[in-house]
Amino acid sequence: MQSKIKVRKVEKQDLDFVYKSICELENEELDFEVFAAIFNENIANPRNLYLMAENEKEGAGFISFHTQNLLHHCGLVGEIQEFFMHQKYRGQGVGRLLINEIKNFAEQNNLKSIEVTTNRRRVENVLIYENLGFTLSHNKFTIYKE
């Protein structure tokens, strides 16, 4: 399956695919107008890299990667914000293709590290990220707006 998969930058016309992917990932229907505004802002930002994996007929997966200069790293750090693979493409190396593109971008741009956070309810993701070369190194704490 992997040989038919191509990875490319996300474009404006990919909005519907990305919207449906993120809604599935979050298991909720997000406000489309707000989502679209954020999507367009984020793909226009040169510090971000949004990629889509697709075969000839359909999207297979999506990844978003944001970079920023951080004081405590004395340099540029990237963080995967969203990473989604459609069920039928999981376990076939498609996610690894997306991660490899992120790694290439990080190397070309001299990033200090690549980070990713996963929700505690997605326990299976820890092993997936470790198999992709990530190390479990931090805890993340959140305060939600009430």
N, C-alpha and C positions, 0 to 999 in steps of 0.2 A: 504493500500500500504506500509506503513512504516514498518510493521512487516517483509517484505521480504528484506528490505534494510539492507545492511551490510556496515560498515565503516572500512576502512583499510588504512594503509600507502601507499602512491603512490610509485610505483616501476618503474624501467627504461622502462619496457614494456608498461607503461601507457602513454608514450610520445604522441602518436597520439591522444588519448582521451583528454589529457590536452591541446595540441596544438589547436585542433578544438574548445574546450570550450573557450579558451582565445581569439581566433580569433572571435568567435561569440560574446563574451562579449565586445570586443573592436570594433566590426563591421568593421574589416579589416583583410586582409591576411598578417600575419607577416612573416618575413624572417625565414624559417624553420631551416636552419643551425645555425643561431645565437640563435634562440629560444632553439634548442636542446642542445647547449653548456651551456646556462644559466640554463636550466632545470636540466641537469645532475649535474652541480655544486651545485645548490640549494638543490636538494634532498640528496646530499652527505653530506651537512653541518649539523652537529648534533644540531646546534642552530635553525634550521628550522624544521617545521612540515608540511608536505604536506599530505593531506588526500583526499580520494576518497570515495564517497557513490555510491554503485552499487546494483542492484538486480541481480538475477541469470544470466541475459542475457546482461545487458548493464549498462554503467555508468550513474548515475543520477545527480551527482554534484561533485564539487571539491573545496577545500579551501587550500590556502597557508598561512603560519604563520611564521614570522621571529621574532627572539628575539635579543635584544642587551642591554648591560648595558648602562644606560643613567645617566649622572651626575645629571641632575635636578630631577631625581627620586631616586637617590642614590640606584639604583638597576636595576634588569632585567625587561624589558618591552617588551611585544609582540605586533606585529601589523599584522593584516590580510592584506595581499597584494592583493590577488585575491580570489573571492568568487563567484562561478557560479553554478546555478541550471538549468538543462534543463527544458524547459517550462512545459513539462507534469508532472514534479515532484514538481513544485512550489505549495505552499499552503498545502502541505501534511505532514509537519513536518520533512522533510529530511534535510533541512537547519539547523533546530534546533539540529538534531543529530550531524551534523558537528560542530556546535558552542559548543555543550556540550563537545565534545572531546577536543576542544581547551581550554575550561574552566578547564577541568580535567588536561590537560597538564600544564596550568598556575598555578593551585593549587599545583601540584606535584613538580613544579620547582620554587615555591615561587616568581612568577612574581608579580610586583607591580600593573600592569594594563594590560588590553587588549585594543588595539586601532584599529580603522578601519576608513578609509577615503572613501568617495564615491563621484563620479563625480556629479557636480551640475545638469547635464542633467538627472540624475537618481533620480528624485525627490521622487519617490515612495520608494526608499531605506531608507530614513530617518525614516519613520514609521516602516519599517521592522526591522531596527536595534534597534529602541526604543522598539519594541515588544520582541526583543531578549535580552533585558536588558542593552543596551548601552544608554549613555546619550550624547546628543549633547553638547559638551563642548569647542570645538576649531574651529578656522578658519584655513584653509590651503592655503598658497599662493605659487605660482609656477612661475618660470621663465623658459620659453621654449627656447631651442636652435633654432636660426633662420636659 
